[in-house]
């Protein structure tokens, strides 16, 4: 008799940007007798998996998550689903992952609002007499990562 699958791998983050991130994970290591048909990506506001959450269900191992608040901390977890009746087919929660979304810089251009909207500013740094776009970093799991 089929039982619920093992939890999938912990969320990993790439393509971090202002308001968005790509989240990926590894497949459930054991489907326990029934093929995996869905993976749930769940996100919470803050650094722990409590309170209100947003779900995204699909049969893939990566999701582009948009409409995130710049500078906000989010916690993500994944679940696997199969056709078993055990726990409605849903695995236990994966190991969680926490990420802080980049907090962009916003400016007014030439004292005027361009098309009545804010424009995103790209910070530059001077290195060896040459101006170069700054490479934003984000802290995830206590480690700093380049966004490029």
Secondary structure, DSSP 8 states (H G I E B T S, - for coil): -----------EEEEEEBTEEEEE----S--TTS---EEEEEEEESSSS-S-EEEEEESSSEEEE----TT-EEEEEEEEE-S-SGGGGB------EEEE-B--EEE-BTTB-BTTB-EEE--EEEETTEEEE---EEEETTEEEE--
